[in-house]
Amino acid sequence: MRSTSRPTVPVAPEVVERLKSVVGRAGYLDDPADIAPFCKSWRDGWIGRVPIVLRPQSTEQVAAIVRICAQMRVGVVPQGGNTGLTGGGQPHCDLSEVIVSTSRMNRIRAIDIINDTMTVEAGVVLKQIQHAASSSQRLFPLSLGAQGSCQIGGNISTNAGGVQVLRYGNTRELVLGLEVVLPNGSVWNGLRGLRKDNTGYDMKQLFIGAEGTLGIITAAVLRLFPMPSASETAWIGLASPAAGVALLAHMRTRLGDTVSAFELICRPIIDLLLAGVAGHEDPMRSIHPWYVLMEVTSQGPPGALHEPLSEALVDAHTAGLFADALIAASGAQSAKLWSLRESLTEAQASAGGSIAHDVSMPVSRIPEFIERADKALAAAYPGLRPCAFGHVGDGNIHYNPVRPLAWDGARLRSERFGINRIVHDIVAELGGSISAEHGVGRARLAELARYKQPVELEMMRAMKRALDPDGIMNPGKMLNV
């Protein structure tokens, strides 16, 4: 078996010409100015170089591209909307790879209302899927900040999370079938809209969250749900993460699976948002150390959840779980609250940047994690500003300390490794994960070897060697083989 180490020889001009012939003139970009946006990540500065960006329009074209690359041992970097956060969609700098963008594979192939499924190509933008589902009185619940530009193939390849994982699960739970071009150029058609299929290994799960290292996802069958007809949003001020976790348990006991989102947000990030990003206002007159943004949804007439939510909040307040709360009086007010949540990334940028950590752990350990991480970083890096928020309902915290006022961007970047080590060691001690929903890519590649069990790493390498023996699929991402 040949080595699966990353190809590093620049792509030969004659190979580039062969690839051009597969997609035709409308299907590639070879001008450096046109290529540049595909080679750079929108955050964290990952950047590379390729001789060509290929934009196939069909699964057959993707397969033909991969067959040529497999024959010539050329690295293939699959790319969706280029909204990733860990460098998983960026090439290296040695011109040894080509980017395969799925942006022109953007058809919704079918919607089956009776089966509650939608079959889509990999390049369909997430918001378009949400709108198509809504037009059929259905819900596709995956929801995240980049939904206006991210593509479903990338969402699946990174097992994207978002704000409704608490009720509906990660992307992994929302996919019933896949179509995948394998590293040898063959096509696996697994587009089956089945909830039950007990005929062997569930092959689609290999590719969900694999970040394009085992093949290129070209289409998917997605699960749809009844569109909720009753919805309420609450903004709650409380004293601590421990109070937030206790409130979550209370609300789930009272309201069950109607609790669809439960976001914990620290006050310092709200202050940064109000100071640095226009168009927002403080939802409450009183200031609290922490907040929860909660949404409950169900079937039934509009307003049906208002009384159950109000009663549950009254009981929680009586129990001392929070200090103050408001229930959005209209859809517009609810949208304002969610806009505040979705702008927290901009708030960090306006304050000079942060070191992002996308971590998860048992919900019960979240308060201990935040307390320990805050204390450890304050001792090691005086002036580093605490910043934590995220999907506490599913144990996913974005722990993103903001740079001290005395540091410049270069100093912040130089301290990244030390800050990561402190945070991730605590996460590991608490039985957590260093990547909850953003993936590994290049940003977490070295750390994976520190925190993943050796037997798990070898299982992953065995799968990579079996499916991609020449190491051409998204080389140097997720796993060092």
N, C-alpha and C positions, 0 to 999 in steps of 0.2 A: 504494500500500500504506500502511495506517495505521501509526502509530508503535507500536513494541512496548515503549515505556516503561511503567513500572508504573502501573496505575490507582490514583488517590488520592482519589476522591470517595467519601464514605460510602455504603454500600449503602442504597438507598431502602427504606422500610418496606413498600411494596407488593411489592417484589422479594422481601423476606424472606418475606412471606406466600405468594407463589407457590412458593418453595422448600419451605416447610413442607408445602404441599399435595402435593408429590411424595412425601415420605417418611412422611407421617402422624404422628400425635402421638407414637408411640414412636420416631420416627426423627430427632428433633432436640432440642437443648438451647438454651434461650434465657434461662435465669436466669443472671445474672452469676456467681453462686457456682458453678454447675455448669460454666459455660464456662471459668472461670479456670484449672483444671488443664491444659486443652488449649492454653492460650495461653502457658504458661511451660515452658521447658526444665528438665530435671531437673539440669542442670549448666551452669555458665557464665552463667546469668542472662538468657538471651534471653527476651523477653516481648513480648506484643502484645495487641491488642484486636480482637474480631470481634463482630458482632451475633448470630451464631448458629453453632452447631456442628451440622452435618448428619451423620446416621449411617445412610446407606442400607443396605439389606439385599440388594440385587441390582445386577447390572451395568446393568440397564435403568434403575434409579433413579439411578445415578451418571450415566448418559448424559443423562437428563432434567435433572438438576441442572446439568450442564456446558452443555447447550444454552441454558438460561435465562441462565446467567452469561455465555456468549459473546454472546448477544443484547444483554444489558444492560451488557456490559463490566465485569463484577465479577470481582475476583481470587479464585482458587481455591487454597487451601493444602491439598494432600493430606497426610494424617497417618495413621501406623500406630500403633505402641505408644508413640510420643513418647519414644524412648530415644536419639535422635540427639545428637551431640556438637558440632555446628557451627551450630546455629540454623536448619537447613534446614526444620524442621517447624513453626516458629513464625511467626505473622502479624506484620505491622507494627502500628503503634499508631493508625492513622487510620480504623479501622472500614470500610475499603474492600474487605475480603476476607471470605470465609467459609471455615471449616475443613470439609473433608470427611474424616471419620474412617471407616476401613474396618473398625472393630472388630466390627460385626455381620455382616460378610461373612466368616464363619469356618467354612465347610464344607470338608471334604476330599471332593472330588467323586469321585475314583477312585484306586485303586492297581492298577497293572498289574505283577505280579510277573515275568512273562515278559519284558516290555520294560524292566523296572527303572525305572519312572516312577511319580510321584504327581502328580495334578492337584489343586491346592488354590486356594482363594480367598485374596485378598490379606490378609485379617484373621486368618488362622490364626497362632497364636503358634508361634514356632520350636520350643519344647520339645515342643509337641503333634505337630508334624511328625516330630521325632526319635522320639517314642514310637510313633507310628503306623508308622513305618518299622521300628522294632525289633520290633514285634508281628508283622510279616511277615518277620522274619529278614533285614531289610535295614538299611542305614545311610544316613542323610542326614547328610553330614559337616560341614555348617556348624555351628560351635560357637563361642560368644562369651559374654561375661559377662552380657549382658542377655537370654539366651535364654529366660528364664522370662516375659518381658513383651514383647519385641520381636516384631513381626509380619513375616511373610515379604514382604509388599508393600514395606515399608520396607527390609528387607534387600536386596531386589532393586534398589530405587530408589537405594540408596547403594552397591551392589556390595560388600556387607559382606565382611570377611575372616575373622579368627579364627585359632584355633590350629592348624588342620589344612590351611591353604593349601598348605603345603610338599608334601603328597601329593595333595590333591584339587583345589586351585585355589580362586580367589575365587568368589563367588556367580555371577559371569559364566559360569564353567565348569560350574555346576551347574544351569543353566536351559536347557531345550530349547525351550520355547514360552511365549508370553504372550498374554493378553487385555488390551487397553488401550482406555480411553475417550480419544479424541483431543480436542484443544482446541475443536473445533467440535461436539462431542457425538456424533460417529459412533463406532462400535465396530469395532476391528480384532480379529478372532478369529484369532490365530496359535497356538492351543493344539495344536501338532503335536509329538508325542513322537518326533521324528526325529533321528538322529545325523548323517544326510547329507541335505542339501537344497540343491542347487546351481542354484537357479532364479532367481538375482538377488541383490540386496542382502539381507543378514541383518538384517531390520528390527528384530528383538527387541533387538539390541545397541544400538540408538539409545536405548532406554528404560532399559536396565540401567545404573545409575550416573548417570542424568540427574536424579535428585533431584526427580522430579515436575514438571520444567520443560517437558516435551514431551507429557505426558499422565498419566492415572491408571491404574496397573496394577491390574487387578481380579482376575486369576487367572493361574496359572502352571503349567507342566508342569516338574517337577523331576526331576533324575537321582538314582537310587538306586544303591547299591553293595552287594555281598555284606557281610553283617555279619562283621567280623573275629572269629575265635574264639580267637586267641592274642594276648596283649597283655602288654607289660612296660613299666614306668616306672622311669626312673633319675634320681637327683638327684646332680649332679656339681659338685665344687668346683674352681675353676681360677683362674689368675692374672690373666687379662686378656681383653678382647674378641678380641684376635688369637688367643689360645689357643682360645677358643670357636669361631671361624671355622675354625681348623685342625682342631679336633675334629669339626666338622660334616662337613668334607670326608672325614675318615677314616671316620666312621660311615656316610656314604652310599656310600663305596667298598666297605666291608665288607658293609653290610646293605641297600643299594639303596633301593627304594621302600617298604620296611617302615618306614623312618623317617618317621613321620607328623606329629610335632611336635618342635620344637627351640627352646626358649625361653631366651633369655639374660637374666639378672637380676643387677643390681649389688647388692653387700652393703648400701649405705646404705638402700635401700628395704626390705630385709629387717629392718634395725634399726628403721625407722619402723613397720613392720607389727607386730613383736613388742612394741614399746612402746605402740602406740596402738590396736590392734585385738585384742579378746579372742578366745580360742579357738584360737590358733596357737602352735606351738613350733618351735624351731630343729631342722631335720631332722638336722643334724650337730653333733657335739661341737666339732669344729674349725671355725674361722672362715676364710673365704676371700674375696678381693676380689670374685670373680664366681662365678656359678653357672649351670648349664644344667639345665633340666628337659626331659628327652627321653622321648618315647614311641615305641615300635615296635609295629606291629600286622601281623597277617597271618592267612591261613587256616591251618587245622591244629589239632591238639589243644592244649588249654590247657597252657602251659609250654613249648611248642615253641620259643619264641624266647629262653628263658632262657640256654641254653648259647651260642648265637651272639652274643647281646648281651654276655655275660660275657667271652667270648673276645676280642671286639672291644674291650672296655674294657681288658682286660689289656694288649693290644698298644698301645693308645693311652697307657696309663699308662707302659709301658716306653719309649715314644717321648717321654715328658715333656710330654704334652699337657694333663694335669690332675694334681691333687694327691690327690684323694680322691673316692670315689663310693659310692653305695648304690643297690641295686636294690630297689624296693618288694617286701616279702615277701607282700603280700596286696592284694586290691582295696581294702580299707579304707585301707591305708597310701598306696596310689596316689591315692585320693580326697583324702586329707589334703594331699598334695603339690600337687594341682591346685587345691584350695581356697585354699592359700597364694597361688598364682599369680593366682587370680581375685579376691583381696582387695587387690591392690596399689593400686587406685583409692581404696579406703577408707583405706589407709595414708597416702596423700598428703593426703587431707582431714584426717586426724587430726593431721597435722603443720602445718596451717595453709594448705594449698593449694599448687598448683604451676601452672606455665605449660606446658600440654600441647602437644606436637608429635608428630604422627603422620606420620613421614617414612619414605621408602624410598630405597634406592640399591642398586647392585650389592653383593652380599654381601661381596665382596673389599674394598670401601671402608668397611665399617662400623667397623673399628678406627680408621682415620684420622679418620672423622667424629667419633666419640666423643672422641678425644684433642683434636682441634682445637676442638670446641664447648666442652668442659670448660675448656680453656685460655683461650679468648676470653671466656667468661662470667665466669670467675674474675677476669680483668683488668678487665672492665667493671662487674661487680656483685659486689664482695667480699662473701662470706658466703652467696651463693646456693649451695644445696646440690645437688650433682650427683645425678641420678636417671635412670637409663636401664634399660629392659627391653623385651622384645618378641620378635617372631617372626623371630629372626635367620635362620632357615632360608629365608625368602622375602625377606629384605632389609628388613623392616619393623621400625623401632625406634620405641618410644614414649619420646621424650627429653623428660622432664618435670621440669626443675629446680624444687626446692622452695624456698619463700620463705625468706630469711634470718630468723633468730630475732628480729632487731631490726625487721623490717618488719611492718606490719599488712596486712590484706587490701586496703585502698585503695591502699597503696603498690605492692603486687604487681600490681594491675590497671593502675595508671598506668604501670608499666614493661613491660607486655605487648608493646607495639609494638617497643620497642628490643630486647628479648630475642628476639622472633620474627625480627627482621631479621637479627641475628647468626646465629642457627641456620639460618634458611632460605637465607641467602646461601651458607653453607658447603655445605648440601645441594645447591644448584644447581651450585656449582663442582665437585661430585663426581658430577654427572650424575644426581641423584636427583629425587624428587618431594616437594612439601610436603604432600601428602595421600595416604597409602598406602591407607587403608581407611575413614576417617571421613567423607570427602567434603569439599565446599567450603562449601555452605550460605551463611550470611552471614559466618561467622567468617573464611573465607579468600577472600572475594569480591574485596577490593581487592588482595590479594597475587597472585591469579591473573594479573592484568594485568602484574605485574612479572616473573613467572617463566615464563609461558606464551609460546611463540612467537607473534608477531602473526598469522602465517598460520593457526596452529591456532585462535586466538581468532576469526578471521573465518570459519573453517569452522564453528565452533560457532554463531556468530551466524547464519550462513546457514541452518543447520538449524532454529534457533529461529524465525527469521522465516518459514520455509516452513511449519512445522507450527503455529505459534502467533503469527500476525501481529498479534493484538491484545494479546499479552503478558499473558494472564490466568492462565496456569498457573504456580503458585508464584512469583509476581512477586518480583523483587529477590533471587533466590537463584542461586547458582552463576555467573551470567553477567550482566554489564552489557551490554545490547544497545544 
